[in-house]
Amino acid sequence: MSANEISVAYLLISEHFGSIVASVAQVLLHNGSTPLPLIVQSCKESKHNTKKSLMILIQHNFVTFSTNPKGFVEYDMDVEEVLCLLRYPKYIYVSKMLLGDESEYMCEELLRHGVMTMSQTIQQVVNRLALALGHKNCDHLVQSVHQVFTKLVSMHFIQRVHTLSDNQTTDYTVIKSSLLCLLLHLDSLQHHFLLLGHFFRRKMSCDSKDVKQKDLNIYWKMNLKRFNQYLRDQTIVETITTHYDDPTAGEIVRIILRLSEVNTHSMQSTTCPLSKQDITREALKQKVCSDGSQVEQYLRCFQEDMNFRFVVKSEDRNDGMYSVDIMRTLNKLVENCLSSIVQNRYCSKSSRIFRLLIDKKYLQQKQIEDLAMIPSKEAKQLTYNLYTNGLLKVLQCPKTSDYAPSRTYFLFSVDTTH
């Protein structure tokens, strides 16, 4: 966690929740896991305001808490979760593109409140849809919103959160129950949502008390890691489509990513291997290719592209098992972006030297001049300019232990990780 990330996280908390919550967040960002008395002492707020601030941060999944070996409850800030505030508009847009307006409103409500029960979520969404569309009959809206909620759960965009009880630990983590059990539970509440539809219709005509929710202690939240994975996959598909200048190549990679997304961890470097038969069957089902031979040609093309190898053949069983090399694809995307930045900020010759060093890894000054086909004096000026601006680094390889410049090799390289 860098100082810049801490600064951005503090500014986001301050902008969205105010100065009191931001002061509590600042203590957690700088001190890490901290018990409540030390938080009150450090942030110089009242104990009541500090507790309320922690409740707000926990409600929005920005703070987690656990019990240390001495029995004290410690609170810790999840910086990555806070930085996801910058991507909330993208998450809402993705949900709308996938499942329509109901999904958009549902994501907005869950992101606004942090965690909600299913009944609360459906109630808020149905109220907004009824006002926007002017529907008086809410039965159809309740069923439609319930179906969208079930689809989002089955696609792992919404996940169930842990509720604390007397016999449970204090870890605010996701319940690792099977998806089948969750869907069965959703279906068991369908009759309850039909009753909610009648309640919404009565509420629009007259004031009435809220019906008792059967899922009062079952809370749900947005699975932001799943959204990040979906956006990453979209970027990979666009990169491969641009590289091969062929939309079909991107669609085949999209099929591989979609078929393996459930079994692939979000931080895994490659997707889970898929057989050629599964890829061909899905491509023909979606009418991406006309026949199986066309799919085989694209897979062979991916294998013959030795410089990039976005799709790799991991095994030979079942006519070949194929997977997408996520890290290689993202690294190539980063390299292309950096080359474009260098070209826009400096010149095309500087970009040529930069791309050459990315491709060859380590080169001496004389090798740069020869391979880039740039005059010696100009190549030295461009290389020195890139080095002074922190875009290149130099590795010294001395022939002797005295590090004399005349007996030392100076190798230029690009460190894309920094």
Phi, psi and omega in degrees: 000114184274168179294326178294320178296319178297318180295316179295319179298319178296317180296322179294316178297318180296321182289323186268332188235354176099176188286325183293312178295324180294325178294322176293318179296324180297321178297316181291325180293323184271330185258345184078216181295122186220136175285166185299315181301320179290327177295316179298319181291323185279320184277348177060034173250164178293157181296325179295313179293325179295317178297318179296320179296318178296322178298319180295315181293323177291321179301325181263014173065024178270338182235135173246157180221151181206167180261127179280171182302336180274357177096002179272145176274124180246144182248142183222142181268133176265100186293321181298323179293323179292318181295339177293347174303329180292338183259004181304317177301324178293320179299316180295320179295318179298315180297324178291319180294329183279312190229010172093194186294324180300317179294322179298311180297323181295316178293322178299316181293317181292322178289328180287321185262348181088284176231143179212158170282164181294321180296318178297318180297312181294323179298314180296317182293318180295320178299317180293318179293321180295321178290323182286321184263345180073029180280136173264332178266109185266356182299315180295322180294320181297315179296319180295315180294322178297319178295320178295319178299317179297320179295319179296324177292317180294332177271003177068019174278338174238137181227154180277144181250162185279136174251139185274144173222179184294331185261013183244160177284173184262027177273121180272079186237171181283135177291129183266053176269159184288153181294328180297318179296322179294317181292324176296323178292322178297319180293327180292339180265006184296321178297324178296324179288331174295322175295324177297326178298316176296324179294318179297322180293321177292325183292328180287336181265327181207164179281131179214162181280152182289143176285155181286129182276133180280341181252045188298324184254018179247110187249152182228155177213168178284137176269090186293330177296324178293321176295318178298322178295320179295316178295322176297317179296322177297320178295320179296317180297317179295323179296314181290323177298318179290322182295314182269353182054043183211113180298331181295322177299318177294323180292324177294319176295323177299320179297316179298318180293319181292320182290334184252005187292327182289323183268357182256127177290150184296334180259009181284142185284331178228155177283165177293140183297142177235144179284157180296328179296318179295319180295317180295317181298316181289324179295320177289325179295320179273002178060036175284320179236157182280326180210175183291331180295327179292320176297319179296324178296318179293319178296322177292323178296321177298321182288327182281348178278081188291335183285336185241307177053056177294320178249125184245150176264107187275327182219163181257353181287156182056043181062022177109135175247125188244146178214158180265127177278096187293314184295319179296318180296315180293324177296319177296323178295319178296318180297319178294321178295317179295320178297320178294321178295317179297320181293321180287326184276327184246262180202174182292327179291322176296321177295325178296316177296319181297313179294326179296318179290327175296320183285317185266351178074293184230129179217147171277169182299318180296320178294323177297317180297318183287314184286325179278348180056051179237139178306150188301312183296316181292321180296321178295319179296316181294318180295318179294323179296318177294323181291317181293336178269008174080013180272341178236155173232157185243132175251122181265125178239092184282146174281329180236173184280352182272357178055039177291134183302327181289341181242035181227135174271131177250111184253124178269145179206171178241128177254096183288342180289338180256000000 
